[in-house]
Amino acid sequence: MRLLALSLLACLAAVNASAQADPLAPARGTGDDKAFAKLRGVSFFFIDVTTSDTRPEDADLRADIRDMLELELRRANITPKDFSGATPETATPLLTIDVRLDRGLGRYNADVVLSVRDNAVISRNKEAVLAQSYASSKRAMGTSDNTLGREVKTRSRELILEIIEGLKRVK
């Protein structure tokens, strides 16, 4: 009976670890530089933070994440710029943190997705269009709205630090 309980605990720990793994992030040492090569030469970003919910508390979360992003970018000598949603074509490269919240009865989960969109030229019509040049995501889980908010901020910081490290490697 004890052996069964221990094996269930080990299985639960393994499932939890795999659930927190990031399926969109590139594996370490196998193409990281290729993912960041598209961002070579970037010295500034327009910043946008979005959430799937429009609650007043989420506005505070967006502001906190935006402030943290600006601070980390400034520390890395990358200029953050304010994003005006009216014309996304002129606001490139656009760094977006998208927080997809899943709150419900006992559920406090969120997917934090960092993406960079930039102008790209399509060979068949030579027009500049917005294209996603980088994307990475992490999962945040909490036991309440407060802990979920802290986890979302932590995952956002991890994602921005990853992109800053990647930019340093390709320079």
GIWO-V345788 format. One record per pair of residues at least 6 apart in sequence whose C-alpha atoms are under 7 Angstrom apart, sorted by the first residue. I is the first residue (numbers start at 0). J is the second residue. Records with the same first field share a line. If there is no record, write none. Layout:
BEGIN
I = J ; J
END
This chain:
BEGIN
19 = 138
21 = 136 ; 137
23 = 135 ; 136
24 = 135 ; 136
25 = 31
32 = 165 ; 169
34 = 133
35 = 165 ; 166 ; 169
36 = 169
37 = 132
38 = 166
39 = 166 ; 169 ; 170
40 = 170
42 = 77 ; 78
43 = 77 ; 78 ; 79
44 = 78 ; 79 ; 80 ; 92 ; 93 ; 94
45 = 79 ; 80 ; 81 ; 82 ; 90 ; 91 ; 92 ; 93 ; 94
46 = 79 ; 80 ; 81 ; 82 ; 93 ; 94 ; 95
47 = 82 ; 94 ; 95 ; 96
48 = 61 ; 65 ; 95 ; 96 ; 97
49 = 61 ; 96 ; 97 ; 98
50 = 97 ; 98 ; 99
51 = 98 ; 99 ; 100
52 = 100
60 = 148
64 = 152
68 = 159
69 = 79
72 = 78 ; 79
82 = 90
88 = 129
91 = 116 ; 117 ; 118
92 = 115 ; 116 ; 117
93 = 115 ; 116 ; 117
94 = 114 ; 115 ; 116
95 = 113 ; 114 ; 115
96 = 111 ; 112 ; 113 ; 114
97 = 111 ; 112 ; 113
98 = 109 ; 110 ; 111 ; 112
99 = 109 ; 110 ; 111
100 = 108 ; 109 ; 110
101 = 107 ; 108 ; 109
102 = 108
107 = 140 ; 141 ; 142 ; 143 ; 144 ; 147
108 = 139 ; 140 ; 141 ; 147
109 = 138 ; 139 ; 140
110 = 136 ; 137 ; 138 ; 139
111 = 136 ; 137 ; 138 ; 151 ; 154 ; 155
112 = 135 ; 136 ; 137
113 = 134 ; 135 ; 136 ; 158
114 = 131 ; 133 ; 134 ; 135
115 = 131 ; 132 ; 133 ; 134
116 = 129 ; 130 ; 131 ; 132
117 = 129 ; 130 ; 131 ; 132
118 = 127 ; 128 ; 129 ; 130
119 = 127 ; 128 ; 129 ; 130
120 = 126 ; 127 ; 128
121 = 127
137 = 154
139 = 147 ; 150 ; 151 ; 154
140 = 147 ; 150
141 = 147 ; 150
END
